[in-house]
């Protein structure tokens, strides 16, 4: 895609979108140095200040990196914000399937790497979840927050920084799907016994058992969602 002259309105936004498109289409690969501000300004027929602001936007987005005295380099051809928007637009089944993938691996690693503090954190979160569930006050947002706290404790116990960061980034979608599920009578309610089985499997140090327990915990809601989609 050839760069084109930007219009008068929203010049910085226009340049950002064109540069983002160039990155997505492979004009520059990860590790490449992008053209200088002067060269980009000439190609786009805009001022260098406009190009500078657009580059700053993409640096902040994590797509470009400026290195003093060396230039600006590509660090990602995918805009993380756009990926997040895609996750936000995903349906509840898609979110649940991704949850299973992340939480099952988190549980498997947690069985191998957990510390006593990790187990205490999981059990404390489970106690809070059970106490809230028994109160039965119908506040789905708070119920979802307690459940998410438990699952986050499991993932943190995996001691994998990338997995924890990914799950933290994904947690907003998890919370939204939990709230929606709690408000749907066709979807099974949260079962504390299944959560206890997961903690016990992690505490046993058996990675296969922990992974199976994590999958089993989410299997019932997954089947319910699939049934609703098939009949809806």
Secondary structure, 3 states (H helix, E strand, C coil): CCCCCCCCCCHHHHHHHHHHHHHHCCCCCCCCECCCHHHHHHHHCCCHHHHHHHHHHHHHCCCEEEECCCEEEECCCCCHHHHHHHHHHCCHHHHHHHHHHHHHHHHHHHHHHCCHHHHHHHHHHHHHHHHHHHHCCCCHHHHHHHHHHHHHHHHHCCCCHHHHHHHHHHHHHHHHHHHHHHCCCCCCCCCHHHHHHHHHHHHHCCHHHHHHHHHHHHHHHHHHHHHHHHHC
